[in-house]
């Protein structure tokens, strides 16, 4: 298990944004609240729906959902440029399931066919619905070394997978010989849903990416 850092209680208030256009927003809010409580971090969790909420964030979560819908809404509301600016400034961004797809630099033929806009922030190629459709959704225990020896129970729902990575991308976990978790500097991509459960370790790991926490 990750160790709790009790010294964090005396640091500044942080602002965590959850992109709230579509998908598992409330679940991420709940899990992030628990993670911050475990780490004794003071802060606010903000449901981000337009540009005015993004600029002063300390971290941003792009949740799971329907990736095509989320990507179109990001473009419609002019959030793509703001999200890219966050990434350039070193602000941690977590993309889960659909969020992982949006962070990718390149998509598979299905993504190309639908002309789905990508944020193109991580040097990786992704495959949408890599493990099948809704009825092929599943749960499994993953080995994720950054979290310690205890396995992590992961929920995969119409999950994507990372097919190829660049030199700057670190593989964090695999399932069935496919990459399902990766990190590139301040960017964290997960093919599964860490918000659907009660294990806060990945959210705590993400919070530790915040500079000067």
C-alpha positions as CSV (number, residue, x, y, z in Angstrom):
1,X,0.0,0.0,0.0
2,X,1.1,3.6,-0.6
3,X,2.1,5.3,2.6
4,X,0.1,8.2,3.9
5,X,2.0,11.5,4.2
6,X,0.6,13.3,7.2
7,X,2.8,16.4,6.5
8,X,0.5,17.3,3.6
9,X,-2.2,18.6,6.0
10,X,-0.3,21.9,6.4
11,X,0.1,22.7,2.7
12,X,-2.0,24.9,0.5
13,X,-5.5,24.2,-0.7
14,X,-5.5,22.4,-4.0
15,X,-8.1,22.4,-6.8
16,X,-8.9,19.1,-8.6
17,X,-11.1,19.3,-11.7
18,X,-13.3,16.5,-12.9
19,X,-14.3,17.1,-16.5
20,X,-18.1,16.9,-16.3
21,X,-19.4,16.7,-19.8
22,X,-20.4,13.0,-19.8
23,X,-19.4,9.8,-18.0
24,X,-18.4,8.7,-14.5
25,X,-18.2,12.1,-12.9
26,X,-19.8,11.5,-9.5
27,X,-17.8,8.3,-9.0
28,X,-14.5,10.2,-9.6
29,X,-15.6,12.9,-7.2
30,X,-16.4,10.4,-4.5
31,X,-13.1,8.5,-5.0
32,X,-11.0,11.6,-5.1
33,X,-12.7,12.9,-1.9
34,X,-11.7,9.6,-0.2
35,X,-8.2,9.8,-1.5
36,X,-7.7,13.4,-0.3
37,X,-9.1,12.4,3.1
38,X,-6.7,9.4,3.3
39,X,-3.7,11.7,2.5
40,X,-5.0,14.5,4.7
41,X,-4.9,16.9,1.8
42,X,-7.0,20.1,1.9
43,X,-8.7,21.1,-1.3
44,X,-11.7,21.5,-3.5
45,X,-13.1,19.2,-6.2
46,X,-14.6,21.1,-9.1
47,X,-16.9,19.7,-11.7
48,X,-15.5,21.3,-14.9
49,X,-18.1,22.2,-17.6
50,X,-16.6,25.2,-19.3
51,X,-13.3,27.1,-19.8
52,X,-13.5,29.4,-16.8
53,X,-12.9,26.5,-14.4
54,X,-9.8,25.1,-16.0
55,X,-7.1,27.7,-15.9
56,X,-6.4,27.6,-12.1
57,X,-6.6,23.8,-11.6
58,X,-3.8,21.8,-9.9
59,X,-4.9,18.6,-11.6
60,X,-7.6,17.4,-14.0
61,X,-9.5,14.1,-14.5
62,X,-11.0,13.1,-17.8
63,X,-13.4,10.3,-16.9
64,X,-14.7,7.3,-18.7
65,X,-17.8,7.5,-20.8
66,X,-18.5,7.6,-24.5
67,X,-15.2,8.9,-26.0
68,X,-16.7,10.2,-29.2
69,X,-19.3,12.3,-27.3
70,X,-16.8,13.6,-24.8
71,X,-14.3,14.6,-27.5
72,X,-17.0,16.4,-29.5
73,X,-18.1,18.3,-26.4
74,X,-14.6,19.2,-25.5
75,X,-14.2,20.8,-29.0
76,X,-17.6,22.4,-28.9
77,X,-16.9,24.2,-25.6
78,X,-13.4,25.2,-26.6
79,X,-11.8,23.1,-23.8
80,X,-9.2,21.3,-25.9
81,X,-6.8,24.3,-26.0
82,X,-7.2,24.8,-22.3
83,X,-6.5,21.1,-21.5
84,X,-3.4,21.2,-23.7
85,X,-2.2,24.3,-21.9
86,X,-2.5,22.5,-18.6
87,X,-0.5,19.6,-19.9
88,X,2.3,22.0,-21.1
89,X,2.5,23.6,-17.7
90,X,3.0,20.2,-16.1
91,X,-0.4,20.0,-14.5
92,X,-1.3,16.3,-13.8
93,X,-4.0,14.9,-16.0
94,X,-5.6,11.5,-15.5
95,X,-7.5,9.9,-18.3
96,X,-9.6,6.8,-17.6
97,X,-11.1,4.5,-20.3
98,X,-12.5,7.1,-22.7
99,X,-10.1,9.6,-21.1
100,X,-7.2,7.4,-22.1
101,X,-8.4,7.4,-25.7
102,X,-8.5,11.2,-25.7
103,X,-5.0,11.6,-24.4
104,X,-3.5,9.5,-27.2
105,X,-1.5,10.9,-30.1
106,X,-2.9,8.2,-32.5
107,X,-6.0,6.0,-32.7
108,X,-6.9,2.8,-34.5
109,X,-8.8,2.5,-37.7
110,X,-12.2,2.8,-35.9
111,X,-11.1,6.1,-34.4
112,X,-9.8,7.4,-37.7
113,X,-13.0,6.3,-39.5
114,X,-15.2,8.3,-37.1
115,X,-12.8,11.3,-37.3
116,X,-12.8,11.4,-33.5
117,X,-10.8,14.4,-32.3
118,X,-7.9,13.5,-29.9
119,X,-6.0,15.7,-27.6
120,X,-2.7,14.1,-28.8
121,X,-0.9,14.7,-25.5
122,X,0.7,11.2,-24.9
123,X,3.0,9.5,-27.4
124,X,0.9,6.4,-27.8
125,X,-1.5,4.6,-30.2
126,X,-4.7,3.3,-28.8
127,X,-7.3,0.7,-29.8
128,X,-10.9,1.5,-28.9
129,X,-13.0,-1.4,-27.6
130,X,-9.9,-3.6,-27.5
131,X,-11.5,-6.1,-25.2
132,X,-14.9,-6.2,-26.8
133,X,-18.2,-4.4,-26.4
134,X,-20.4,-3.8,-23.3
135,X,-21.2,-7.5,-22.8
136,X,-17.5,-8.4,-22.8
137,X,-16.9,-6.1,-19.8
138,X,-15.0,-7.8,-16.9
139,X,-13.1,-7.4,-13.7
140,X,-9.7,-8.7,-12.8
141,X,-6.8,-8.2,-10.4
142,X,-3.8,-6.4,-11.9
143,X,-0.2,-6.2,-10.8
144,X,0.7,-2.5,-10.7
145,X,4.2,-2.3,-9.2
146,X,4.0,1.5,-8.4
147,X,1.2,0.6,-5.9
148,X,3.2,-2.1,-4.1
149,X,2.8,-5.8,-3.9
150,X,-1.0,-5.9,-3.3
151,X,-2.9,-6.4,-6.6
152,X,-5.4,-3.8,-7.8
153,X,-8.9,-4.9,-8.6
154,X,-9.7,-3.3,-11.9
155,X,-13.1,-2.9,-13.7
156,X,-13.0,-2.9,-17.5
157,X,-16.0,-1.7,-19.4
158,X,-15.8,-1.5,-23.2
159,X,-12.2,-0.9,-22.5
160,X,-9.5,0.4,-24.8
161,X,-5.9,-0.7,-24.8
162,X,-2.6,0.9,-25.7
163,X,-1.1,-0.7,-28.8
164,X,2.1,1.2,-29.1
165,X,4.1,3.7,-27.0
166,X,6.9,6.2,-27.6
167,X,10.2,6.4,-25.6
168,X,8.8,8.8,-23.1
169,X,5.9,6.6,-22.0
170,X,6.2,4.3,-19.0
171,X,4.2,1.1,-18.9
172,X,2.5,0.7,-15.5
173,X,0.4,-2.4,-16.0
174,X,-0.6,-5.0,-18.6
175,X,-3.5,-7.4,-19.0
176,X,-3.5,-10.3,-21.5
177,X,-0.2,-8.9,-22.8
178,X,-1.8,-5.6,-23.6
179,X,-0.9,-2.2,-22.0
180,X,-3.7,-1.0,-19.8
181,X,-1.9,1.7,-17.7
182,X,0.8,4.1,-18.7
183,X,2.4,7.4,-17.7
184,X,4.2,10.1,-19.5
185,X,5.6,12.7,-17.1
186,X,2.5,14.4,-15.6
187,X,0.0,12.4,-17.7
188,X,-1.6,9.2,-16.5
189,X,-3.7,6.9,-18.7
190,X,-5.8,4.0,-17.4
191,X,-7.9,1.7,-19.6
192,X,-10.0,0.6,-16.7
193,X,-12.2,2.5,-14.2
194,X,-10.4,3.2,-10.9
195,X,-13.4,5.1,-9.6
196,X,-15.6,2.0,-9.6
197,X,-14.4,0.4,-6.4
198,X,-13.0,1.3,-3.0
199,X,-9.3,1.2,-3.6
200,X,-8.0,4.8,-3.6
201,X,-4.3,3.9,-4.4
202,X,-4.3,5.1,-8.0
203,X,-6.1,8.4,-7.1
204,X,-3.5,8.9,-4.4
205,X,-0.7,8.2,-6.8
206,X,-2.2,10.7,-9.2
207,X,-2.4,13.4,-6.4
208,X,1.2,12.9,-5.7
209,X,2.1,14.1,-9.2
210,X,1.0,17.6,-8.2
211,X,4.0,19.9,-7.9
212,X,4.7,21.5,-4.5
213,X,2.0,19.5,-2.8
